[in-house]
Amino acid sequence: MYSLTVRDHIMIAHSFNSEVFGPAQGLHGATYVIDVTFYRPDLDENQLVIDIGLASDALKKILTEFNYQNLDEVAEFNGLNTTTEFMARVVFDRLKTAIHAGDLGEGAKAITEMAVSLEESHLARAAYRGPL
């Protein structure tokens, strides 16, 4: 299985609604380093997994929606805990939609699996991985 990973980052603010989060219930900031890994069993005719430029551009476009935002104020997240795990799935789903729409080029149609990892510090990260 071949893979290609692209990376970007965002800065957000959010709070959590449950005592399990302790002091993180209050509004706080986070800087996420986001890695997206695309998997496919064979390389394309150019010996690529996916066009790295298109993959990077698509990730940046998705992340722009959240960068410098208070996620508590994003209507679609109303009442939800925007945990690192949750946000990994959000990015995954948006990239999956972009792939199916052809935004990452013809070669992306051969991607069989994708993993999205958000690192919130040098000590902790969360990810979502699934089939396309």
N, C-alpha and C positions, 0 to 999 in steps of 0.2 A: 504494500500500500504506500503510495506517495503522499506527501503532504507539503503544504506551503502555509506559512504563518505571516500575517501582517499585524502591526501594532499601532495603537494610537492611545490617547488619554483624554479624560474629561475631568472637570471639577464641578461638583454638585453640592447642594445642601439638601437635607431631609431630616425627618424625625420619625420615630417609631411609636406605634400604639399597642404596647403591651408591657407589663412589668418585667417580662423575661429579658427585655433589652436594657434594664437598669438605667444608667445615666444617659444612654443613647436615645432615651425617649425624648429628650430635649433636642431642639434644633442644633444640628452640627454639620460640618462640612466633610467632604471626602474627595480625594483625588484618586481616580481609578486609572490604572494602566490596563488597557484592554488588548488581549491577544485573540485573534481569530485564526483557527487552523482549518484549512480545507483539505479533504482527503479524497483520493480517487485511486482506483486500482492500476490504471495505466496512464502514461503521459500522452498529451495530444501530439499532433503531427509536428509541432514545434518543440517538443520535449518539455512542455510546461504542464504544471498542475492547473494553473489558472493565471490569467494576466494580472501580475502583481499591482500594476497601476490601477486597473479597474477595481480590484479588490480593495486597495487602499482608499480610493475615492469613494467607493460605496460605504465603507466603514465610516469614513469622516463625515459623509452626508448624514448618516444615521445618528452619529454621536453629536453633531451640531445641534440637533433638536434638544438635547439634554445639557449640553455644556453651559456652565454658569447659571443653571436653573435651580430653583428650589423645587424638588420633585413633589413636595407636598402640595404645590400649586398647579401641577399638571393634571388636568381634568380626568384623563383616563386612569390615573393612579389614585383617584379619590378614595380614601378609606383603606388603601392597601399599604402594607409595609414594603417599601422599596429597598429590600435587603440586597446585598451583593448578589446572592443567588437569583433573586427575582430579576434583577437588571441583566444578568447574564442571559436569561431566557428571553427577555425583551429584545436584546440586541440580536440574538439567534433568530427569533421569529421575523424580525425586520429584514435581516440579511437573506433569510430563506425566501421571503417574498420578492426581494430584489433579484435573486438568482432566477426564480421562476418567471419573473417579468423580463428577463434578458438583460438586465442592467449590468451584469458582470461578464457579458460576452457569451458567445456560442460555446466556448470551452467549458464554461461553468455548468453546463447541462450534464456533464459527466461526473460532477462532484457527487459522491455517494454519502458523505458524512461531513459534519462540521462540528467544531468545538469552539465555544466562546468562554474565555476566562477573564475575570476581572480581579485584579490585584488591588487590594485596598491599603496594604502596607507591605513592608518587607517580611511580615510575619503571617499574613493571611491572604488567601485568595479563594474565590469560588468560581464554579464553571457550570456550563450546561453543554452537553454533547448529545447529538442525535443524528438520525439518518435524514437524508433529503429525499 
